[in-house]
Amino acid sequence: MDTKISLPHEFCAALEEDFQKQLRSLESQSSGQISEMIDRCREEATEQIEKLRAGYQVKRKRLMSARARALRAVESAGEKKYEDIRLARLEQRVREQVELFRRSPEYRDFLARMFDQCRSAGFSGCGVIQCEEPEAELLGTEFQGCRVVRKELGRWGGFILKGEGGTLFDCTFHTRWRQYIRRISR
């Protein structure tokens, strides 16, 4: 048996209208809730983006600063290398000029003036002059009361004067060159 219950049309219309009101109310509520959720998500996303952007800006500044320091270091190292190369070339030219001067007739007088400078600087009495072959030949076995000893110094010529009390005067060209370089490098 198939029984169909039939409700009055007004009741069904009222029920339909009530369901429609509830549906609109639920749709309105859910729409508001969804809008609020979307707004909250947008705000959270915006905050996250701002935090990330700020973090990236800090990292970028650090990287830019590190890059600038690295470039300055490379530039400084390059300048230092360039100066070293120029200085090595100049040193080679100076050494060549010293070698020419060591063979000149004026060289013995120059050695005598350097010896006098040692006396002015405080050397007195007897001592030993250590020098290489060309200087030893020019000075002889004794020079101004000091014994002359041939010794390979490897210092471009000149001499080392050792006093009796242990005083030491390095009058080699290489040492004077190094002193000059230190003075101009300050």
BATOR-627197 format. One record per residue: x, z, y of N, C-alpha, C, O, CB in turn. Coordinates in steps of 0.02 Angstrom, whole numbers, padded with zeros to 5 digits, always signed. Glycine has a CB too. Example, Ala and Ser with C-alpha at 12.3 -4.5 7.8 and 13.67 -1.06 7.14 Angstrom:
<sites>
+00660+00390-00284+00615+00390-00225+00660+00390-00165+00712+00423-00166+00565+00452-00224+00642+00354-00112+00684+00357-00053+00645+00394+00002+00670+00402+00057+00704+00286-00030
</sites>
This chain:
<sites>
+00040+00000-00058+00000+00000+00000+00043+00000+00062+00090+00038+00074-00046+00058-00001+00023-00043+00097+00060-00055+00159+00019-00029+00216-00031-00059+00236+00077-00130+00168+00040+00027+00243+00002+00054+00298+00044+00050+00361+00102+00069+00364-00020+00127+00285+00012+00025+00407+00045+00018+00471+00009+00062+00519-00052+00060+00526+00045-00056+00495+00048+00102+00552+00017+00147+00601+00022+00112+00668+00075+00087+00687+00050+00218+00602-00030+00111+00699-00033+00078+00763-00043+00131+00815-00091+00170+00812-00088+00025+00764+00002+00131+00864-00003+00180+00919-00036+00146+00978-00032+00085+00986+00067+00208+00939-00068+00185+01018-00101+00155+01075-00049+00123+01121+00007+00146+01128-00143+00207+01113-00070+00071+01151-00027+00031+01193-00002+00071+01253+00057+00063+01271-00065-00031+01217-00040+00113+01284-00020+00152+01341+00035+00202+01321+00083+00214+01358-00079+00189+01370+00027+00230+01260+00077+00278+01236+00143+00242+01226+00196+00267+01245+00053+00311+01170+00140+00184+01196+00200+00144+01183+00232+00124+01250+00293+00125+01256+00185+00081+01140+00192+00105+01299+00218+00084+01364+00251+00143+01399+00304+00136+01429+00162+00054+01408+00219+00203+01394+00247+00263+01425+00313+00282+01390+00361+00300+01422+00197+00322+01422+00312+00276+01324+00372+00292+01286+00429+00243+01304+00486+00262+01313+00357+00289+01209+00410+00179+01309+00458+00127+01328+00486+00142+01398+00546+00136+01409+00425+00057+01327+00442+00161+01444+00464+00176+01512+00509+00236+01512+00559+00237+01549+00403+00188+01558+00495+00288+01473+00536+00348+01468+00605+00330+01440+00656+00353+01465+00501+00402+01424+00606+00288+01388+00670+00266+01359+00711+00226+01410+00772+00233+01414+00658+00224+01296+00677+00185+01448+00712+00145+01499+00743+00191+01553+00799+00179+01574+00663+00095+01532+00706+00243+01574+00733+00291+01623+00794+00326+01595+00846+00332+01628+00679+00342+01643+00786+00350+01532+00843+00384+01501+00903+00336+01495+00960+00356+01507+00824+00411+01431+00890+00274+01476+00943+00224+01469+00977+00212+01536+01039+00209+01540+00914+00157+01442+00937+00204+01591+00966+00194+01657+01007+00255+01678+01061+00248+01707+00911+00180+01709+00981+00314+01663+01016+00376+01679+01083+00380+01641+01135+00396+01670+00972+00437+01663+01080+00365+01576+01142+00365+01536+01190+00311+01560+01251+00324+01565+01126+00354+01462+01165+00252+01576+01207+00199+01601+01239+00219+01668+01298+00206+01680+01167+00134+01609+01199+00251+01710+01224+00273+01775+01279+00326+01765+01332+00323+01796+01167+00301+01818+01264+00374+01721+01314+00427+01707+01377+00398+01677+01433+00413+01699+01284+00480+01660+01368+00355+01627+01427+00327+01594+01465+00281+01641+01526+00279+01639+01406+00288+01531+01429+00245+01684+01462+00202+01732+01503+00245+01780+01560+00227+01797+01411+00160+01770+01474+00301+01803+01511+00347+01847+01571+00377+01812+01625+00382+01841+01465+00402+01872+01561+00397+01749+01616+00426+01711+01671+00375+01699+01730+00390+01705+01591+00454+01644+01650+00315+01682+01699+00261+01671+01736+00247+01736+01797+00237+01735+01664+00198+01644+01700+00245+01792+01733+00233+01856+01783+00288+01872+01838+00276+01895+01680+00228+01913+01762+00351+01858+01808+00407+01870+01869+00402+01825+01925+00414+01847+01772+00474+01858+01858+00385+01761+01914+00377+01714+01960+00321+01737+02021+00328+01734+01888+00364+01643+01931+00266+01759+01972+00210+01783+02011+00232+01845+02071+00217+01851+01928+00148+01800+01978+00267+01891+02013+00291+01951+02070+00338+01933+02125+00334+01961+01964+00326+01999+02056+00385+01886+02109+00432+01864+02167+00394+01832+02225+00409+01847+02080+00484+01815+02152+00347+01790+02204+00306+01758+02244+00268+01810+02306+00263+01805+02174+00258+01707+02210+00240+01860+02245+00204+01914+02291+00251+01952+02349+00234+01966+02194+00172+01962+02265+00311+01968+02306+00360+02004+02367+00381+01962+02422+00384+01988+02264+00422+02022+02355+00394+01898+02410+00413+01854+02461+00356+01848+02521+00367+01851+02384+00432+01784+02436+00296+01841+02481+00238+01836+02520+00229+01901+02579+00215+01900+02440+00174+01820+02485+00239+01958+02519+00233+02023+02573+00286+02029+02628+00272+02053+02468+00239+02081+02558+00348+02009+02607+00402+02011+02667+00386+01967+02725+00394+01986+02576+00469+01990+02652+00362+01906+02706+00344+01860+02750+00287+01889+02811+00289+01885+02677+00323+01792+02716+00238+01917+02753+00182+01948+02796+00207+02005+02854+00186+02011+02704+00128+01973+02770+00251+02047+02809+00278+02103+02868+00319+02078+02923+00315+02105+02765+00321+02148+02857+00359+02025+02912+00398+01996+02966+00352+01968+03026+00361+01980+02887+00445+01940+02943+00300+01931+02991+00252+01904+03028+00216+01959+03089+00207+01956+02956+00201+01859+02991+00195+02010+03022+00159+02067+03074+00204+02101+03129+00181+02117+02968+00137+02117+03055+00267+02112+03102+00314+02144+03164+00324+02100+03220+00325+02125+03068+00383+02159+03152+00332+02034+03209+00339+01988+03254+00278+01988+03315+00284+01988+03184+00352+01917+03223+00219+01988+03262+00157+01990+03300+00150+02056+03356+00125+02058+03216+00097+01980+03269+00172+02110+03303+00169+02175+03365+00214+02175+03418+00195+02200+03256+00191+02232+03358+00274+02146+03415+00320+02142+03470+00289+02099+03528+00289+02117+03393+00389+02113+03450+00262+02041+03499+00230+01997+03531+00170+02031+03592+00159+02025+03465+00207+01931+03492+00132+02067+03518+00073+02102+03569+00094+02155+03622+00063+02162+03461+00033+02135+03552+00147+02192+03600+00172+02243+03664+00195+02210+03719+00181+02235+03569+00229+02284+03658+00230+02153+03719+00253+02118+03760+00194+02094+03821+00192+02102+03699+00297+02057+03725+00144+02066+03761+00085+02042+03794+00047+02099+03851+00024+02093+03713+00039+02004+03758+00040+02154+03787+00006+02212+03848+00044+02238+03898+00014+02257+03734-00002+02268+03842+00110+02240+03898+00151+02262+03958+00144+02214+04015+00137+02236+03877+00224+02268+03943+00147+02149+03996+00139+02099+04028+00069+02104+04088+00062+02098+03968+00150+02028+03986+00019+02116+04011-00049+02124+04057-00054+02185+04110-00085+02182+03953-00099+02130+04035-00024+02240+04076-00025+02301+04143+00010+02289+04195-00014+02311+04038+00007+02360+04141+00068+02255+04203+00104+02240+04248+00062+02196+04309+00058+02207+04188+00171+02206+04219+00030+02146+04258-00012+02101+04289-00071+02138+04347-00088+02127+04214-00038+02043+04251-00102+02183+04278-00158+02222+04334-00135+02267+04385-00169+02275+04222-00190+02264+04325-00075+02298+04379-00049+02341+04441-00034+02299+04497-00047+02321+04355+00014+02378+04431-00007+02239+04488+00009+02196+04524-00055+02174+04585-00057+02174+04464+00048+02134+04485-00106+02157+04516-00170+02137+04553-00201+02197+04608-00226+02189+04462-00218+02111+04521-00198+02255+04553-00225+02315+04617-00187+02331+04669-00217+02347+04505-00222+02375+04614-00121+02326+04673-00080+02339+04728-00094+02289+04787-00100+02307+04655-00005+02338+04709-00100+02225+04759-00116+02173+04789-00185+02185+04849-00195+02176+04727-00112+02103+04748-00232+02206+04773-00299+02221+04821-00298+02280+04873-00330+02278+04715-00346+02236+04803-00261+02332+04847-00255+02390+04913-00222+02370+04966-00243+02391+04814-00215+02446+04908-00170+02328+04969-00134+02305+05013-00182+02265+05073-00184+02274+04950-00072+02262+04981-00220+02220+05019-00268+02180+05052-00320+02224+05110-00339+02214+04973-00301+02128+05015-00345+02273+05042-00394+02320+05102-00364+02359+05153-00397+02367+04988-00418+02369+05093-00302+02382+05148-00269+02418+05208-00260+02373+05265-00269+02394+05125-00201+02445+05196-00241+02310+05251-00232+02262+05289-00297+02251+05350-00298+02247+05224-00205+02196+05251-00352+02245+05283-00417+02235+05325-00436+02296+05382-00458+02290+05231-00471+02220+05295-00427+02355+05332-00443+02417+05393-00399+02424+05447-00423+02443+05287-00435+02479+05385-00335+02408+05441-00288+02413+05496-00306+02362+05555-00302+02378+05417-00216+02401+05476-00327+02302+05526-00346+02251+05565-00408+02275+05625-00413+02266+05492-00361+02183+05529-00455+02306+05563-00515+02332+05611-00497+02389+05667-00521+02392+05511-00567+02356+05586-00454+02433+05629-00432+02489+05689-00394+02462+05745-00403+02486+05589-00388+02538+05678-00350+02413+05733-00312+02384+05785-00360+02354+05845-00349+02361+05707-00264+02330+05762-00411+02321+05808-00460+02291+05849-00494+02346+05910-00504+02339+05770-00513+02250+05816-00513+02401+05853-00545+02456+05903-00497+02487+05960-00516+02503+05804-00570+02510+05883-00433+02496+05929-00383+02523+05989-00375+02477+06046-00372+02500+05893-00315+02534+05975-00371+02412+06029-00362+02364+06078-00421+02367+06138-00411+02364+06000-00354+02293+06051-00481+02373+06094-00540+02379+06137-00537+02443+06196-00553+02442+06052-00605+02380+06107-00514+02498+06145-00508+02561+06198-00454+02555+06254-00461+02581+06097-00491+02619+06182-00399+02520+06231-00345+02510+06290-00372+02469+06348-00357+02485+06198-00285+02474+06274-00411+02417+06328-00439+02376+06374-00484+02418+06435-00483+02410+06299-00479+02316+06344-00524+02462+06385-00565+02507+06428-00521+02553+06487-00535+02565+06341-00613+02549+06397-00469+02580+06432-00424+02626+06490-00388+02590+06542-00376+02620+06384-00372+02656+06480-00371+02527+06533-00336+02489+06595-00379+02482+06650-00352+02471+06507-00316+02420+06589-00444+02489+06646-00490+02483+06676-00507+02552+06724-00545+02556+06625-00554+02447+06647-00481+02604+06670-00499+02671+06729-00455+02693+06739-00400+02666+06612-00493+02722+06768-00478+02741+06825-00440+02766+06804-00376+02804+06842-00328+02808+06868-00484+02812+06744-00375+02831+06721-00317+02870+06697-00259+02825+06682-00205+02850+06665-00338+02916+06693-00271+02761+06663-00221+02717+06705-00157+02714+06677-00102+02711+06656-00250+02646+06772-00162+02714+06813-00102+02712+06800-00058+02772+06796+00003+02766+06888-00121+02708+06795-00088+02831+06780-00049+02892+06711-00015+02886+06702+00041+02909+06782-00095+02954+06664-00050+02857+06598-00022+02847+06601+00040+02801+06570+00091+02815+06549-00074+02818+06639+00035+02747+06647+00092+02702+06679+00151+02738+06660+00209+02727+06691+00073+02641+06727+00137+02782+06759+00190+02821+06709+00224+02867+06710+00285+02875+06819+00161+02862+06665+00184+02898+06613+00213+02942+06564+00257+02901+06542+00309+02925+06575+00158+02979+06547+00234+02841+06502+00275+02799+06537+00340+02780+06504+00392+02777+06482+00236+02734+06601+00338+02766+06639+00399+02750+06639+00446+02810+06631+00507+02802+06711+00381+02729+06648+00418+02870+06647+00459+02931+06578+00491+02941+06572+00547+02966+06665+00416+02993+06525+00455+02923+06457+00483+02927+06450+00543+02880+06416+00592+02897+06404+00430+02909+06482+00540+02822+06481+00597+02776+06517+00657+02807+06493+00713+02802+06514+00578+02708+06572+00644+02839+06608+00699+02873+06564+00728+02928+06561+00789+02937+06676+00674+02903+06529+00685+02966+06484+00709+03019+06426+00749+02990+06401+00795+03023+06458+00650+03060+06406+00732+02931+06349+00766+02899+06369+00831+02864+06326+00865+02837+06316+00719+02850+06433+00848+02865+06453+00912+02837+06505+00910+02782+06526+00963+02758+06394+00946+02811+06527+00851+02761+06579+00848+02710+06646+00866+02742+06664+00842+02795+06582+00777+02678+06682+00910+02707+06749+00928+02732+06795+00938+02672+06772+00952+02617+06747+00992+02777+06857+00931+02684+06906+00943+02631+06915+00883+02587+06904+00825+02607+06885+01001+02589+06936+00898+02527+06950+00845+02478+06891+00835+02433+06846+00877+02428+07013+00861+02437+06891+00779+02399+06837+00766+02353+06853+00704+02313+06910+00680+02312+06771+00757+02390+06803+00678+02279+06811+00619+02238+06761+00566+02262+06702+00581+02273+06800+00635+02162+06786+00507+02271+06743+00450+02289+06733+00410+02225+06781+00382+02197+06774+00406+02346+06670+00407+02203+06654+00365+02145+06626+00299+02171+06581+00298+02212+06603+00400+02097+06654+00244+02146+06632+00179+02169+06646+00126+02116+06684+00138+02069+06665+00160+02236+06616+00069+02126+06626+00013+02079+06689-00025+02097+06724-00007+02145+06565-00034+02080+06704-00076+02059+06767-00113+02064+06782-00140+02135+06836-00127+02160+06765-00171+02017+06737-00177+02167+06757-00205+02232+06775-00151+02283+06823-00158+02321+06701-00248+02260+06737-00096+02284+06751-00043+02332+06816-00007+02314+06855+00010+02359+06692+00008+02334+06827+00005+02250+06888+00039+02229+06950-00002+02248+07001+00025+02268+06887+00051+02152+06945-00068+02241+07001-00111+02261+07014-00106+02336+07071-00103+02358+06986-00184+02242+06961-00104+02376+06968-00101+02448+06994-00033+02471+07034-00029+02518+06901-00115+02482+06973+00021+02438+06992+00089+02461+07058+00112+02432+07091+00155+02461+06938+00138+02441+07079+00084+02377+07142+00105+02345+07130+00166+02300+07073+00181+02284+07196+00121+02399+07184+00200+02282+07176+00258+02237+07161+00322+02276+07136+00370+02248+07240+00268+02196+07175+00321+02341+07159+00378+02383+07136+00352+02451+07165+00305+02479+07220+00427+02390+07083+00384+02477+07056+00363+02541+07040+00425+02582+06998+00465+02562+06993+00317+02532+07073+00432+02639+07063+00487+02686+07062+00555+02650+07019+00597+02663+06997+00478+02724+07111+00564+02606+07119+00629+02572+07076+00638+02511+07077+00691+02480+07104+00683+02620+07039+00589+02492+06996+00594+02432+07021+00546+02379+07043+00490+02394+06922+00579+02450+07017+00568+02317+07036+00526+02260+06980+00475+02247+06921+00493+02248+07049+00570+02196+06999+00413+02235+06951+00360+02221+06950+00347+02146+07001+00336+02114+06970+00294+02261+06888+00350+02117+06880+00340+02045+06832+00282+02035+06778+00278+02064+06852+00406+02011+06855+00236+01992+06811+00179+01974+06757+00203+01926+06772+00236+01876+06853+00120+01943+06695+00187+01942+06640+00206+01899+06583+00156+01909+06568+00137+01966+06617+00279+01914+06553+00136+01855+06496+00089+01859+06435+00129+01881+06408+00170+01843+06483+00054+01789+06413+00118+01943+06356+00155+01970+06291+00116+01965+06237+00146+01960+06370+00172+02042+06295+00050+01965+06234+00009+01962+06190+00018+02022+06129+00016+02017+06195+00027+01899+06222+00028+02080+06182+00042+02140+06199-00005+02198+06196+00016+02256+06193+00113+02162+06216-00066+02185+06228-00119+02233+06289-00108+02277+06295-00141+02329+06168-00125+02276+06332-00066+02260+06392-00054+02301+06386+00009+02342+06336+00045+02338+06404-00113+02346+06436+00020+02383+06440+00083+02420+06478+00133+02377+06518+00114+02334+06368+00110+02437+06466+00198+02388+06503+00248+02349+06463+00313+02346+06416+00324+02384+06573+00261+02378+06484+00356+02300+06458+00424+02296+06517+00470+02309+06569+00464+02276+06423+00439+02226+06508+00515+02356+06562+00561+02375+06544+00631+02349+06492+00658+02366+06572+00562+02453+06589+00658+02307+06578+00725+02280+06630+00771+02310+06691+00760+02305+06583+00725+02202+06605+00824+02342+06649+00872+02373+06671+00926+02323+06643+00931+02269+06616+00905+02433+06721+00965+02343+06748+01018+02298+06695+01071+02284+06693+01098+02229+06809+01050+02330+06654+01086+02331+06603+01138+02323+06539+01113+02289+06490+01150+02285+06585+01167+02390+06540+01051+02265+06481+01025+02231+06436+00984+02275+06384+00959+02253+06442+01080+02201+06455+00977+02339+06413+00936+02384+06416+00863+02361+06467+00840+02335+06436+00943+02458+06362+00829+02371+06357+00760+02348+06328+00718+02404+06275+00734+02431+06314+00755+02283+06362+00664+02420+06337+00617+02469+06331+00549+02435+06381+00520+02414+06385+00613+02532+06270+00525+02429+06257+00461+02397+06255+00408+02452+06206+00403+02488+06191+00462+02355+06307+00370+02456+06313+00318+02507+06309+00249+02475+06343+00202+02496+06378+00325+02547+06267+00243+02425+06258+00178+02393+06203+00140+02429+06158+00169+02459+06241+00185+02318+06207+00074+02427+06157+00033+02460+06088+00041+02428+06037+00041+02463+06177-00041+02458+06087+00049+02363+06023+00056+02329+05987+00120+02352+05927+00119+02365+06032+00057+02253+06024+00175+02357+05994+00237+02380+05970+00231+02452+05916+00254+02469+06044+00296+02374+06009+00200+02494+05988+00190+02563+05927+00145+02568+05883+00156+02609+06046+00161+02605+05924+00095+02524+05865+00052+02523+05803+00093+02504+05751+00087+02535+05875-00007+02472+05810+00134+02452+05753+00176+02430+05731+00224+02485+05671+00235+02495+05772+00216+02366+05778+00253+02522+05761+00298+02577+05724+00259+02632+05676+00284+02661+05826+00330+02607+05746+00199+02645+05713+00157+02695+05641+00141+02674+05595+00145+02714+05753+00091+02706+05631+00123+02610+05565+00107+02585+05519+00168+02590+05461+00162+02610+05568+00083+02511+05544+00227+02572+05503+00288+02577+05484+00302+02650+05427+00322+02665+05542+00349+02549+05531+00290+02695+05517+00303+02766+05464+00256+02794+05420+00277+02832+05581+00296+02807+05467+00193+02776+05417+00146+02803+05350+00150+02765+05300+00125+02790+05443+00074+02799+05350+00181+02705+05288+00185+02667+05244+00245+02687+05188+00250+02664+05304+00191+02593+05269+00287+02728+05230+00347+02747+05172+00329+02789+05134+00374+02809+05272+00396+02784
</sites>
